[in-house]
Amino acid sequence: MKLYVCYGAWTRKVLGHKHSCGEAHQALLEAGYDPEVVKVYGYGGLPLSLQPKRRQVKALTGRTWVPAIEFDDGTGFDESAKIIEWAKQNPAAAS
């Protein structure tokens, strides 16, 4: 399992906002997973040619935004709320 994040997976609030990549990562850890964290850097709204790793995210999800999760079978999805919900419903111990 891979978790694509922007610059990191911190959970500390910055300017009063939670960091969505960190929230998704924390949910996966709490569910018993240890995903490979892939930093894609850059900003999802910039041209894809400037962000090679975001091209992987676009191929996976159809969008350039992170966080995004990729399962070992090559499937996946994006959006922190969806990743958090999936982690709650699919704990590693039940897999």
C-alpha positions in Angstrom: 0.0 0.0 0.0 1.2 3.5 -0.9 0.0 6.8 0.4 0.8 9.7 -1.8 1.2 13.0 0.2 2.3 16.5 -0.7 5.4 17.3 1.4 4.8 15.2 4.5 2.3 13.5 6.8 2.3 15.7 9.8 -0.8 16.1 11.9 -0.1 19.3 13.7 -2.5 22.1 12.8 -1.0 24.9 10.7 -2.8 28.2 10.7 -5.8 26.5 12.4 -6.2 23.8 9.7 -5.5 20.1 9.9 -3.2 18.7 7.3 -5.3 16.3 5.2 -2.3 14.2 4.2 -1.3 13.7 7.8 -4.9 13.0 8.8 -5.1 10.2 6.2 -1.8 8.8 7.2 -2.8 8.8 10.9 -6.0 7.0 10.1 -4.2 4.3 8.3 -1.7 3.8 11.1 -4.5 3.6 13.7 -6.2 1.0 11.5 -3.0 -1.1 11.7 -1.5 -0.3 8.3 2.1 0.9 7.6 1.8 2.4 4.1 4.8 3.5 2.0 4.6 7.3 2.1 5.4 8.8 -1.3 6.0 12.6 -1.3 4.9 14.1 -4.5 5.8 17.7 -3.7 4.5 20.7 -5.6 0.9 21.9 -5.8 -1.8 19.9 -7.5 -3.0 22.8 -9.6 0.3 23.4 -11.5 0.9 21.9 -14.9 1.6 18.2 -14.7 4.9 18.5 -16.5 6.3 20.2 -13.5 5.4 17.4 -11.1 6.4 14.0 -12.3 5.2 12.1 -9.3 1.8 13.8 -9.5 1.4 12.2 -12.9 1.3 8.8 -11.0 -1.5 10.2 -8.8 -3.4 11.4 -11.9 -3.0 8.0 -13.6 -4.4 6.4 -10.4 -7.2 8.7 -9.5 -7.8 11.0 -12.5 -6.8 14.0 -10.5 -3.5 15.5 -9.3 -4.6 16.1 -5.7 -3.3 14.3 -2.6 -3.6 12.4 -0.3 -4.3 9.4 -2.5 -4.0 5.8 -1.6 -2.8 3.0 -3.9 -3.4 -0.6 -3.0 -1.0 -3.5 -3.9 -3.4 -4.5 -6.8 -2.9 -1.0 -8.4 -6.3 0.4 -7.6 -6.8 3.4 -5.4 -8.6 6.7 -4.8 -8.0 10.1 -3.4 -9.5 12.5 -0.8 -8.6 12.3 2.9 -12.2 11.8 4.1 -12.6 8.8 1.8 -9.2 7.4 3.0 -10.1 7.9 6.6 -13.5 6.3 6.2 -11.9 3.3 4.4 -9.4 2.8 7.1 -12.1 2.8 9.8 -14.1 0.3 7.9 -11.2 -2.0 6.9 -8.8 -2.4 9.8 -5.7 -4.4 9.1 -6.6 -7.0 11.7 -9.8 -7.8 9.8 -8.0 -8.2 6.5 
